[in-house]
């Protein structure tokens, strides 16, 4: 097991913990804070999908090329969706800050 595999495994557990902590709270009345919570939940959810698809690629040793291709596409899409949610968090705060001024 290489360092990247171990990091993905640890981040999988951390994402489950983070998602469980976020789902514990009731929805906020403030629209800004609720949007931030939803963006965090989306980030953790997409990262869980990435970790699952990455692990499945490592564990499944089949000759079926369509399964491997589907897992690779799922891994790439979930990685980019996670990245876009993480980038959206500061952009959302910046947009709300500009509207308030």
N, C-alpha and C positions, 0 to 999 in steps of 0.2 A: 504494500500500500504506500503510495507516494504522499508527499506533503499536501498536494492539491486534493486528493481523495479524502484525507483526514480533515482538511479544512471544510470541505463540502459537507462531510458528515457532522461536524460540530455545528456548522451554520444551520443545518437541517434541524437539529435539536433546538438551537437558539431561536429559530423562526417559529417553531411550535410553541415555545414558551412565550415569545413576543405576541403571537397571535392570540394565545389563550388569555394573556393579560389585557389585550385590547378589547376582546369580546366580553370581558367581565364587566366593563363599565357601561352604564346606561348612555343612550344618545345625548349629546349636548344640545342645549337650547341655542347656543351661539353657532351660527352657520359656518363661521371660519374654523372654529375648533372641530366641528363635526367633519368638515371637508378634510382637515389634516388627519383626523383619525381614520377616515376612509382611505386616504392615500397610504397611510402606514399599513393598514390591513391589506390593501392591494399589493403593496411591496412585499410583505411577508408571505402572502398567498402565492404570488408569482415565483418567489424564491423557493418556496416549498415544491412547486411544480418543477422548477429547474433541478433541484436536488434529487427529486424522485426520478426524473427522466435521465439525469446523469448517472445515477446509481443503477438504473435499469440497463443503460448502455453497457456498464461494466459487468453486470451480472448475467445478462442474456447473451449467450454465445450460440446464436442460431445462424443458419445460412440463409435465412429469409431476409433478403435485402430490403424489402418494403418495411419490415418492423424496425430495422436499424435506421433507415432513412426517416421514418416517422418520429422516432425518438430524437434524432439529431435536429429535426425541424422544431419539435416541441422544446428542446433544450435552447435552441437559438431564440425562438420567439419569447419564451418566458424570461430569458436573460435580458432581452431588449425591453420587454414590458416592465421588468423590475427596474431597469435603468431609467426608463421614462418616468416611472412613479417617483423615484428618488430625486430626479431632476425637477419634477413638478412641485415638490414640497417648498423649496426656497422661492421658486417663481410665484407660487400661490401667496406666500407671505409678502413678497415684494409687491404683488398686484393689490393686495388688500391694504398694505401700507400706503401705496400711492393714492388709492381711492379715499382713504381717511383724511389725507392732507388736502 
